[in-house]
Amino acid sequence: FNKILMKDSYNYMVIDQGDSARLVSRLHKNSNFKSDRIIKERMRESEVVVQIHKRIATVWAPYDLWLNDQYSHCGVDAFIMLKGDHGWQIGTISFSIEKEGCK
């Protein structure tokens, strides 16, 4: 996964909290994945939208996520993709974390 991320890519999270939301941003390399957690993310393929114009693309992908085989939440992943000398790479990942309204 790290080969398709640009060196200084950012993650932006929007975490629904009732009538408000918590916004979080961080460099992807500062993401902490715990080795004792198994993360399974399923993008809803029939709802994924990709738009491409020359060397820039966007991907809009609704998803469902499980932690250690237990359903956690749903949301939308939004990627900004850029095509350079090394092919397509992710410049930015933004995603929502939603506990309600999931399919």
C-alpha positions, 0 to 999 in steps of 0.5 A: 500500500505504501508504494501507491502513496505519495511520500507526504500524503495526508489523511483527513478523517470526518468522525460523526458525533451526533449533530457535530463532527470531529475533524482530524488530519495527519501525515499518512506516515504518522498513522498507527496500525496496531499489529493485534488488530485485523482490519477488513474494509469492503468497498461497495463496488457498485457504488464506487465512482472514478473520474479521470482527467489526464494525470489527476483522478478522484475515487469516491468509494462507500465502504464497510469496516470490520475490526477483528471480524466484528463490524465497526462502522461504515463511511466513504473513502475519497482519494485524490490520485496523481499520475507521475513517473511511477504511475498512479499514486494517492496524494490525499485520502479523506474518509468518514467514520459513521456509526449510524445509517450504514447498510 
